[in-house]
Protein backbone atom coordinates (compact mmCIF):
# COMPACT_ATOMS: atom_id res chain seq x y z
CA UNK A 1 0.00 0.00 0.00
CA UNK A 2 1.24 3.49 -0.84
CA UNK A 3 2.46 5.70 2.01
CA UNK A 4 -0.31 8.29 1.47
CA UNK A 5 -2.96 5.58 1.68
CA UNK A 6 -1.36 4.20 4.84
CA UNK A 7 -1.36 7.68 6.40
CA UNK A 8 -5.07 8.06 5.61
CA UNK A 9 -5.83 4.61 7.01
CA UNK A 10 -3.91 5.41 10.20
CA UNK A 11 -5.70 8.76 10.66
CA UNK A 12 -9.08 7.14 10.11
CA UNK A 13 -8.34 4.32 12.53
CA UNK A 14 -7.04 6.74 15.19
CA UNK A 15 -10.18 8.89 14.84
CA UNK A 16 -12.37 5.87 15.52
CA UNK A 17 -10.25 4.30 18.28
CA UNK A 18 -9.17 7.20 20.50
CA UNK A 19 -9.51 5.04 23.60
CA UNK A 20 -6.84 2.64 22.30
CA UNK A 21 -4.24 4.92 20.70
CA UNK A 22 -3.71 8.62 20.03
CA UNK A 23 -1.11 10.52 18.07
CA UNK A 24 0.59 11.26 21.41
CA UNK A 25 0.72 7.58 22.42
CA UNK A 26 2.04 6.66 18.97
CA UNK A 27 4.68 9.39 19.27
CA UNK A 28 5.74 8.11 22.68
CA UNK A 29 5.90 4.52 21.42
CA UNK A 30 8.25 5.48 18.57
CA UNK A 31 10.21 8.11 20.50
CA UNK A 32 9.10 10.96 18.25
CA UNK A 33 7.38 14.25 18.97
CA UNK A 34 3.62 14.52 18.60
CA UNK A 35 4.24 17.35 16.12
CA UNK A 36 6.42 15.12 13.93
CA UNK A 37 3.78 12.38 13.96
CA UNK A 38 1.05 14.89 13.14
CA UNK A 39 2.99 16.49 10.28
CA UNK A 40 3.85 13.07 8.88
CA UNK A 41 0.27 11.79 9.01
CA UNK A 42 -1.07 14.98 7.44
CA UNK A 43 1.51 14.80 4.65
CA UNK A 44 3.02 18.16 5.60
CA UNK A 45 6.41 16.52 6.04
CA UNK A 46 7.53 14.32 3.17
CA UNK A 47 11.04 13.35 4.20
CA UNK A 48 12.31 9.78 4.15
CA UNK A 49 12.10 9.80 7.94
CA UNK A 50 8.43 10.75 7.81
CA UNK A 51 7.70 8.03 5.26
CA UNK A 52 9.57 5.49 7.37
CA UNK A 53 7.57 6.55 10.43
CA UNK A 54 4.27 6.05 8.56
CA UNK A 55 5.43 2.57 7.54
CA UNK A 56 6.39 1.75 11.14
CA UNK A 57 3.12 3.07 12.58
CA UNK A 58 1.08 1.11 10.04
CA UNK A 59 3.00 -2.09 10.77
CA UNK A 60 2.59 -1.54 14.53
CA UNK A 61 -1.17 -1.01 14.24
CA UNK A 62 -1.57 -4.03 11.96
CA UNK A 63 0.38 -6.28 14.33
CA UNK A 64 -1.23 -4.99 17.54
CA UNK A 65 -4.82 -4.32 16.43
CA UNK A 66 -5.17 -6.00 13.04
CA UNK A 67 -6.25 -2.92 11.10
N, CA, C and O atoms as a CHARMM CRD file, in Angstrom:
* protein
*
  268
    1    1 UNK  N      0.84200  -1.17300   0.00000 PROA 1      0.00000
    2    1 UNK  CA     0.00000   0.00000   0.00000 PROA 1      0.00000
    3    1 UNK  C      0.89000   1.24000   0.00000 PROA 1      0.00000
    4    1 UNK  O      1.92100   1.26900   0.67100 PROA 1      0.00000
    5    2 UNK  N      0.49500   2.24500  -0.74200 PROA 2      0.00000
    6    2 UNK  CA     1.24300   3.49200  -0.84400 PROA 2      0.00000
    7    2 UNK  C      1.24800   4.24600   0.48700 PROA 2      0.00000
    8    2 UNK  O      0.29500   4.15500   1.26100 PROA 2      0.00000
    9    3 UNK  N      2.30600   4.97800   0.74300 PROA 3      0.00000
   10    3 UNK  CA     2.46000   5.69600   2.00700 PROA 3      0.00000
   11    3 UNK  C      1.29200   6.64000   2.28200 PROA 3      0.00000
   12    3 UNK  O      0.81700   6.71000   3.41500 PROA 3      0.00000
   13    4 UNK  N      0.82000   7.36700   1.26800 PROA 4      0.00000
   14    4 UNK  CA    -0.31000   8.29000   1.46700 PROA 4      0.00000
   15    4 UNK  C     -1.55500   7.53300   1.90200 PROA 4      0.00000
   16    4 UNK  O     -2.29200   7.99300   2.77500 PROA 4      0.00000
   17    5 UNK  N     -1.79000   6.38600   1.30500 PROA 5      0.00000
   18    5 UNK  CA    -2.95700   5.58100   1.68300 PROA 5      0.00000
   19    5 UNK  C     -2.81400   5.04300   3.09800 PROA 5      0.00000
   20    5 UNK  O     -3.79500   4.96200   3.83700 PROA 5      0.00000
   21    6 UNK  N     -1.59900   4.67600   3.47500 PROA 6      0.00000
   22    6 UNK  CA    -1.36000   4.19800   4.83800 PROA 6      0.00000
   23    6 UNK  C     -1.60000   5.31800   5.84500 PROA 6      0.00000
   24    6 UNK  O     -2.17600   5.08700   6.90800 PROA 6      0.00000
   25    7 UNK  N     -1.15800   6.53200   5.51200 PROA 7      0.00000
   26    7 UNK  CA    -1.36400   7.67500   6.40400 PROA 7      0.00000
   27    7 UNK  C     -2.85900   7.93200   6.59100 PROA 7      0.00000
   28    7 UNK  O     -3.30900   8.19200   7.70700 PROA 7      0.00000
   29    8 UNK  N     -3.61500   7.86100   5.52300 PROA 8      0.00000
   30    8 UNK  CA    -5.07100   8.06400   5.61100 PROA 8      0.00000
   31    8 UNK  C     -5.72300   6.95600   6.43900 PROA 8      0.00000
   32    8 UNK  O     -6.61800   7.22100   7.24200 PROA 8      0.00000
   33    9 UNK  N     -5.27900   5.72900   6.24500 PROA 9      0.00000
   34    9 UNK  CA    -5.82900   4.60600   7.00900 PROA 9      0.00000
   35    9 UNK  C     -5.51800   4.76700   8.49400 PROA 9      0.00000
   36    9 UNK  O     -6.36900   4.49900   9.34200 PROA 9      0.00000
   37   10 UNK  N     -4.30500   5.20200   8.80700 PROA 10     0.00000
   38   10 UNK  CA    -3.91100   5.41000  10.20200 PROA 10     0.00000
   39   10 UNK  C     -4.76100   6.51200  10.82400 PROA 10     0.00000
   40   10 UNK  O     -5.28700   6.34200  11.92400 PROA 10     0.00000
   41   11 UNK  N     -4.89900   7.64000  10.12800 PROA 11     0.00000
   42   11 UNK  CA    -5.69700   8.75600  10.66200 PROA 11     0.00000
   43   11 UNK  C     -7.13500   8.33200  10.89700 PROA 11     0.00000
   44   11 UNK  O     -7.72400   8.67500  11.92300 PROA 11     0.00000
   45   12 UNK  N     -7.69700   7.60000   9.97400 PROA 12     0.00000
   46   12 UNK  CA    -9.08000   7.13500  10.10900 PROA 12     0.00000
   47   12 UNK  C     -9.21900   6.19900  11.30100 PROA 12     0.00000
   48   12 UNK  O    -10.15500   6.31800  12.09200 PROA 12     0.00000
   49   13 UNK  N     -8.28100   5.27000  11.42200 PROA 13     0.00000
   50   13 UNK  CA    -8.33700   4.32400  12.53300 PROA 13     0.00000
   51   13 UNK  C     -8.19600   5.05100  13.85900 PROA 13     0.00000
   52   13 UNK  O     -8.93800   4.77200  14.80100 PROA 13     0.00000
   53   14 UNK  N     -7.24800   5.98400  13.94400 PROA 14     0.00000
   54   14 UNK  CA    -7.04400   6.74000  15.18700 PROA 14     0.00000
   55   14 UNK  C     -8.29200   7.53900  15.56000 PROA 14     0.00000
   56   14 UNK  O     -8.63300   7.63800  16.73900 PROA 14     0.00000
   57   15 UNK  N     -8.97000   8.10600  14.57200 PROA 15     0.00000
   58   15 UNK  CA   -10.17900   8.89100  14.83900 PROA 15     0.00000
   59   15 UNK  C    -11.27800   8.02600  15.43900 PROA 15     0.00000
   60   15 UNK  O    -12.07800   8.50000  16.24600 PROA 15     0.00000
   61   16 UNK  N    -11.31600   6.76700  15.04700 PROA 16     0.00000
   62   16 UNK  CA   -12.37300   5.86800  15.52000 PROA 16     0.00000
   63   16 UNK  C    -11.98700   5.04000  16.73600 PROA 16     0.00000
   64   16 UNK  O    -12.82600   4.32800  17.29000 PROA 16     0.00000
   65   17 UNK  N    -10.72400   5.12200  17.16200 PROA 17     0.00000
   66   17 UNK  CA   -10.24700   4.30100  18.28200 PROA 17     0.00000
   67   17 UNK  C     -9.41300   5.12800  19.26400 PROA 17     0.00000
   68   17 UNK  O     -8.34000   4.70300  19.69000 PROA 17     0.00000
   69   18 UNK  N     -9.90900   6.29300  19.61000 PROA 18     0.00000
   70   18 UNK  CA    -9.17200   7.19900  20.50200 PROA 18     0.00000
   71   18 UNK  C     -8.89000   6.58700  21.86700 PROA 18     0.00000
   72   18 UNK  O     -7.92100   6.96100  22.52800 PROA 18     0.00000
   73   19 UNK  N     -9.72500   5.65500  22.28600 PROA 19     0.00000
   74   19 UNK  CA    -9.51000   5.04400  23.60400 PROA 19     0.00000
   75   19 UNK  C     -8.34000   4.05300  23.58400 PROA 19     0.00000
   76   19 UNK  O     -7.80500   3.71200  24.63800 PROA 19     0.00000
   77   20 UNK  N     -7.94300   3.59300  22.40500 PROA 20     0.00000
   78   20 UNK  CA    -6.84300   2.63600  22.29800 PROA 20     0.00000
   79   20 UNK  C     -5.50300   3.31700  22.03600 PROA 20     0.00000
   80   20 UNK  O     -4.50900   3.01100  22.69400 PROA 20     0.00000
   81   21 UNK  N     -5.47700   4.22900  21.08800 PROA 21     0.00000
   82   21 UNK  CA    -4.24300   4.92400  20.70400 PROA 21     0.00000
   83   21 UNK  C     -4.57500   6.35000  20.30000 PROA 21     0.00000
   84   21 UNK  O     -5.67000   6.63500  19.81500 PROA 21     0.00000
   85   22 UNK  N     -3.61500   7.23700  20.50700 PROA 22     0.00000
   86   22 UNK  CA    -3.71200   8.61800  20.03200 PROA 22     0.00000
   87   22 UNK  C     -2.40200   8.95700  19.33400 PROA 22     0.00000
   88   22 UNK  O     -1.44300   8.18600  19.38300 PROA 22     0.00000
   89   23 UNK  N     -2.37000  10.10800  18.68900 PROA 23     0.00000
   90   23 UNK  CA    -1.11000  10.51700  18.07200 PROA 23     0.00000
   91   23 UNK  C     -0.02900  10.65300  19.13100 PROA 23     0.00000
   92   23 UNK  O      1.13400  10.34600  18.86800 PROA 23     0.00000
   93   24 UNK  N     -0.39300  11.10800  20.32400 PROA 24     0.00000
   94   24 UNK  CA     0.58700  11.25900  21.40500 PROA 24     0.00000
   95   24 UNK  C      1.12300   9.90200  21.85700 PROA 24     0.00000
   96   24 UNK  O      2.32500   9.76000  22.07900 PROA 24     0.00000
   97   25 UNK  N      0.24800   8.90300  21.99600 PROA 25     0.00000
   98   25 UNK  CA     0.71800   7.58300  22.42500 PROA 25     0.00000
   99   25 UNK  C      1.58200   6.93200  21.34100 PROA 25     0.00000
  100   25 UNK  O      2.55100   6.23600  21.64400 PROA 25     0.00000
  101   26 UNK  N      1.22600   7.16300  20.09300 PROA 26     0.00000
  102   26 UNK  CA     2.03800   6.66200  18.97000 PROA 26     0.00000
  103   26 UNK  C      3.40800   7.34100  19.00100 PROA 26     0.00000
  104   26 UNK  O      4.43600   6.68400  18.83700 PROA 26     0.00000
  105   27 UNK  N      3.41600   8.64800  19.21100 PROA 27     0.00000
  106   27 UNK  CA     4.67900   9.39200  19.26600 PROA 27     0.00000
  107   27 UNK  C      5.56100   8.86200  20.39000 PROA 27     0.00000
  108   27 UNK  O      6.76000   8.66000  20.19800 PROA 27     0.00000
  109   28 UNK  N      4.97400   8.63700  21.55400 PROA 28     0.00000
  110   28 UNK  CA     5.74300   8.10500  22.68300 PROA 28     0.00000
  111   28 UNK  C      6.28600   6.71800  22.37500 PROA 28     0.00000
  112   28 UNK  O      7.43000   6.41000  22.70900 PROA 28     0.00000
  113   29 UNK  N      5.47600   5.88200  21.74200 PROA 29     0.00000
  114   29 UNK  CA     5.90100   4.51900  21.41700 PROA 29     0.00000
  115   29 UNK  C      7.13400   4.51800  20.50500 PROA 29     0.00000
  116   29 UNK  O      8.04000   3.70300  20.67400 PROA 29     0.00000
  117   30 UNK  N      7.15500   5.44100  19.53800 PROA 30     0.00000
  118   30 UNK  CA     8.25000   5.47900  18.57000 PROA 30     0.00000
  119   30 UNK  C      9.34400   6.48800  18.93000 PROA 30     0.00000
  120   30 UNK  O     10.30800   6.65500  18.18200 PROA 30     0.00000
  121   31 UNK  N      9.19300   7.15700  20.07200 PROA 31     0.00000
  122   31 UNK  CA    10.21300   8.10500  20.50200 PROA 31     0.00000
  123   31 UNK  C     10.29400   9.34700  19.64600 PROA 31     0.00000
  124   31 UNK  O     11.36900   9.92300  19.48300 PROA 31     0.00000
  125   32 UNK  N      9.16900   9.76600  19.09900 PROA 32     0.00000
  126   32 UNK  CA     9.10200  10.95700  18.24900 PROA 32     0.00000
  127   32 UNK  C      8.21400  11.99000  18.91800 PROA 32     0.00000
  128   32 UNK  O      7.49700  11.67900  19.86900 PROA 32     0.00000
  129   33 UNK  N      8.26100  13.20800  18.42600 PROA 33     0.00000
  130   33 UNK  CA     7.38200  14.24500  18.97000 PROA 33     0.00000
  131   33 UNK  C      5.99000  14.09600  18.36500 PROA 33     0.00000
  132   33 UNK  O      5.83200  13.58600  17.25600 PROA 33     0.00000
  133   34 UNK  N      4.99700  14.54500  19.10300 PROA 34     0.00000
  134   34 UNK  CA     3.61800  14.51600  18.59700 PROA 34     0.00000
  135   34 UNK  C      3.52200  15.36700  17.33200 PROA 34     0.00000
  136   34 UNK  O      2.79600  15.02000  16.40000 PROA 34     0.00000
  137   35 UNK  N      4.25000  16.47300  17.30200 PROA 35     0.00000
  138   35 UNK  CA     4.24500  17.35100  16.12500 PROA 35     0.00000
  139   35 UNK  C      4.76300  16.61600  14.90000 PROA 35     0.00000
  140   35 UNK  O      4.17600  16.72000  13.82300 PROA 35     0.00000
  141   36 UNK  N      5.86000  15.86900  15.04900 PROA 36     0.00000
  142   36 UNK  CA     6.42400  15.12400  13.92800 PROA 36     0.00000
  143   36 UNK  C      5.43000  14.07700  13.42500 PROA 36     0.00000
  144   36 UNK  O      5.25800  13.91400  12.21800 PROA 36     0.00000
  145   37 UNK  N      4.78200  13.37600  14.34100 PROA 37     0.00000
  146   37 UNK  CA     3.77800  12.37800  13.95900 PROA 37     0.00000
  147   37 UNK  C      2.63200  13.05600  13.22200 PROA 37     0.00000
  148   37 UNK  O      2.18400  12.57000  12.18400 PROA 37     0.00000
  149   38 UNK  N      2.15500  14.18000  13.75700 PROA 38     0.00000
  150   38 UNK  CA     1.04600  14.89500  13.13600 PROA 38     0.00000
  151   38 UNK  C      1.41100  15.38500  11.73600 PROA 38     0.00000
  152   38 UNK  O      0.63800  15.20000  10.79600 PROA 38     0.00000
  153   39 UNK  N      2.56300  15.99900  11.59200 PROA 39     0.00000
  154   39 UNK  CA     2.98900  16.48900  10.27800 PROA 39     0.00000
  155   39 UNK  C      3.16600  15.34600   9.29000 PROA 39     0.00000
  156   39 UNK  O      2.84200  15.48800   8.11100 PROA 39     0.00000
  157   40 UNK  N      3.66900  14.23000   9.75500 PROA 40     0.00000
  158   40 UNK  CA     3.85300  13.06700   8.87900 PROA 40     0.00000
  159   40 UNK  C      2.50800  12.51400   8.42100 PROA 40     0.00000
  160   40 UNK  O      2.32100  12.23900   7.23500 PROA 40     0.00000
  161   41 UNK  N      1.57200  12.35100   9.35300 PROA 41     0.00000
  162   41 UNK  CA     0.26500  11.79300   9.00600 PROA 41     0.00000
  163   41 UNK  C     -0.53200  12.71600   8.09700 PROA 41     0.00000
  164   41 UNK  O     -1.31400  12.25300   7.26600 PROA 41     0.00000
  165   42 UNK  N     -0.33400  14.01800   8.25200 PROA 42     0.00000
  166   42 UNK  CA    -1.07300  14.98100   7.43500 PROA 42     0.00000
  167   42 UNK  C     -0.32400  15.37300   6.17700 PROA 42     0.00000
  168   42 UNK  O     -0.69600  16.32800   5.49400 PROA 42     0.00000
  169   43 UNK  N      0.72500  14.63900   5.87400 PROA 43     0.00000
  170   43 UNK  CA     1.51400  14.79900   4.64800 PROA 43     0.00000
  171   43 UNK  C      2.09400  16.19700   4.49500 PROA 43     0.00000
  172   43 UNK  O      2.28700  16.67400   3.37700 PROA 43     0.00000
  173   44 UNK  N      2.37100  16.85100   5.61400 PROA 44     0.00000
  174   44 UNK  CA     3.01800  18.16300   5.59500 PROA 44     0.00000
  175   44 UNK  C      4.53600  18.00000   5.61500 PROA 44     0.00000
  176   44 UNK  O      5.27700  18.91800   5.26500 PROA 44     0.00000
  177   45 UNK  N      4.97900  16.82800   6.02600 PROA 45     0.00000
  178   45 UNK  CA     6.40800  16.51600   6.04000 PROA 45     0.00000
  179   45 UNK  C      6.58900  15.27600   5.16700 PROA 45     0.00000
  180   45 UNK  O      6.00100  14.22600   5.42700 PROA 45     0.00000
  181   46 UNK  N      7.40500  15.41800   4.13900 PROA 46     0.00000
  182   46 UNK  CA     7.52800  14.31900   3.16800 PROA 46     0.00000
  183   46 UNK  C      8.95500  13.78700   3.08700 PROA 46     0.00000
  184   46 UNK  O      9.38900  13.31300   2.03700 PROA 46     0.00000
  185   47 UNK  N      9.67600  13.86600   4.19200 PROA 47     0.00000
  186   47 UNK  CA    11.04200  13.35500   4.20500 PROA 47     0.00000
  187   47 UNK  C     11.03000  11.82400   4.27100 PROA 47     0.00000
  188   47 UNK  O      9.99800  11.20600   4.53200 PROA 47     0.00000
  189   48 UNK  N     12.18300  11.23900   4.03200 PROA 48     0.00000
  190   48 UNK  CA    12.30800   9.77800   4.14700 PROA 48     0.00000
  191   48 UNK  C     11.99500   9.32900   5.56400 PROA 48     0.00000
  192   48 UNK  O     11.40200   8.26900   5.76700 PROA 48     0.00000
  193   49 UNK  N     12.39300  10.12900   6.54400 PROA 49     0.00000
  194   49 UNK  CA    12.10200   9.80200   7.94300 PROA 49     0.00000
  195   49 UNK  C     10.61200   9.77100   8.21800 PROA 49     0.00000
  196   49 UNK  O     10.12800   8.90900   8.95100 PROA 49     0.00000
  197   50 UNK  N      9.88000  10.71500   7.62700 PROA 50     0.00000
  198   50 UNK  CA     8.42800  10.75200   7.80900 PROA 50     0.00000
  199   50 UNK  C      7.77800   9.54300   7.14500 PROA 50     0.00000
  200   50 UNK  O      6.87000   8.93200   7.70700 PROA 50     0.00000
  201   51 UNK  N      8.24500   9.20600   5.95300 PROA 51     0.00000
  202   51 UNK  CA     7.70000   8.03300   5.26000 PROA 51     0.00000
  203   51 UNK  C      7.99300   6.75700   6.03500 PROA 51     0.00000
  204   51 UNK  O      7.13800   5.87600   6.13600 PROA 51     0.00000
  205   52 UNK  N      9.18900   6.65700   6.57600 PROA 52     0.00000
  206   52 UNK  CA     9.57100   5.49000   7.36900 PROA 52     0.00000
  207   52 UNK  C      8.70300   5.39100   8.62500 PROA 52     0.00000
  208   52 UNK  O      8.29600   4.29800   9.01900 PROA 52     0.00000
  209   53 UNK  N      8.42200   6.53800   9.24900 PROA 53     0.00000
  210   53 UNK  CA     7.56800   6.55100  10.43500 PROA 53     0.00000
  211   53 UNK  C      6.16700   6.05800  10.09900 PROA 53     0.00000
  212   53 UNK  O      5.59300   5.27700  10.85800 PROA 53     0.00000
  213   54 UNK  N      5.60800   6.50000   8.98000 PROA 54     0.00000
  214   54 UNK  CA     4.27400   6.05100   8.56100 PROA 54     0.00000
  215   54 UNK  C      4.27400   4.54000   8.38200 PROA 54     0.00000
  216   54 UNK  O      3.35200   3.85600   8.82500 PROA 54     0.00000
  217   55 UNK  N      5.30900   4.02300   7.73200 PROA 55     0.00000
  218   55 UNK  CA     5.42800   2.57400   7.53500 PROA 55     0.00000
  219   55 UNK  C      5.48000   1.84600   8.88000 PROA 55     0.00000
  220   55 UNK  O      4.82700   0.81700   9.05700 PROA 55     0.00000
  221   56 UNK  N      6.25600   2.38100   9.82500 PROA 56     0.00000
  222   56 UNK  CA     6.38800   1.74900  11.13600 PROA 56     0.00000
  223   56 UNK  C      5.07500   1.80500  11.92100 PROA 56     0.00000
  224   56 UNK  O      4.68300   0.82600  12.55600 PROA 56     0.00000
  225   57 UNK  N      4.40500   2.94500  11.87200 PROA 57     0.00000
  226   57 UNK  CA     3.12400   3.07200  12.58300 PROA 57     0.00000
  227   57 UNK  C      2.10900   2.09900  12.00800 PROA 57     0.00000
  228   57 UNK  O      1.39200   1.43200  12.75400 PROA 57     0.00000
  229   58 UNK  N      2.04500   2.01600  10.68400 PROA 58     0.00000
  230   58 UNK  CA     1.08500   1.11200  10.04000 PROA 58     0.00000
  231   58 UNK  C      1.36400  -0.33600  10.44100 PROA 58     0.00000
  232   58 UNK  O      0.44700  -1.08200  10.78500 PROA 58     0.00000
  233   59 UNK  N      2.62100  -0.72000  10.39400 PROA 59     0.00000
  234   59 UNK  CA     3.00500  -2.08800  10.76900 PROA 59     0.00000
  235   59 UNK  C      2.64300  -2.36300  12.23000 PROA 59     0.00000
  236   59 UNK  O      2.12300  -3.43200  12.55200 PROA 59     0.00000
  237   60 UNK  N      2.91600  -1.40800  13.10500 PROA 60     0.00000
  238   60 UNK  CA     2.59300  -1.53800  14.52900 PROA 60     0.00000
  239   60 UNK  C      1.09100  -1.73100  14.73500 PROA 60     0.00000
  240   60 UNK  O      0.67100  -2.61700  15.47900 PROA 60     0.00000
  241   61 UNK  N      0.29300  -0.90800  14.07900 PROA 61     0.00000
  242   61 UNK  CA    -1.17100  -1.01500  14.24500 PROA 61     0.00000
  243   61 UNK  C     -1.72100  -2.31700  13.66000 PROA 61     0.00000
  244   61 UNK  O     -2.65300  -2.90300  14.21000 PROA 61     0.00000
  245   62 UNK  N     -1.14700  -2.76000  12.55600 PROA 62     0.00000
  246   62 UNK  CA    -1.57500  -4.03200  11.96200 PROA 62     0.00000
  247   62 UNK  C     -1.24300  -5.18200  12.90600 PROA 62     0.00000
  248   62 UNK  O     -2.07600  -6.05800  13.13900 PROA 62     0.00000
  249   63 UNK  N     -0.03600  -5.18000  13.44400 PROA 63     0.00000
  250   63 UNK  CA     0.38300  -6.27500  14.33000 PROA 63     0.00000
  251   63 UNK  C     -0.38100  -6.26500  15.66100 PROA 63     0.00000
  252   63 UNK  O     -0.76300  -7.32100  16.16700 PROA 63     0.00000
  253   64 UNK  N     -0.60100  -5.07200  16.22300 PROA 64     0.00000
  254   64 UNK  CA    -1.22500  -4.98500  17.54500 PROA 64     0.00000
  255   64 UNK  C     -2.74600  -5.06400  17.48800 PROA 64     0.00000
  256   64 UNK  O     -3.36700  -5.69700  18.34200 PROA 64     0.00000
  257   65 UNK  N     -3.35700  -4.41600  16.47500 PROA 65     0.00000
  258   65 UNK  CA    -4.81800  -4.31600  16.42800 PROA 65     0.00000
  259   65 UNK  C     -5.45700  -4.94100  15.18000 PROA 65     0.00000
  260   65 UNK  O     -6.68100  -5.03700  15.09000 PROA 65     0.00000
  261   66 UNK  N     -4.63300  -5.36000  14.23000 PROA 66     0.00000
  262   66 UNK  CA    -5.17300  -5.99500  13.03900 PROA 66     0.00000
  263   66 UNK  C     -5.95000  -5.08200  12.10400 PROA 66     0.00000
  264   66 UNK  O     -6.93800  -5.50000  11.50000 PROA 66     0.00000
  265   67 UNK  N     -5.50600  -3.83700  11.98400 PROA 67     0.00000
  266   67 UNK  CA    -6.24600  -2.91700  11.10300 PROA 67     0.00000
  267   67 UNK  C     -6.09900  -3.33700   9.65400 PROA 67     0.00000
  268   67 UNK  O     -6.64800  -2.68800   8.76400 PROA 67     0.00000
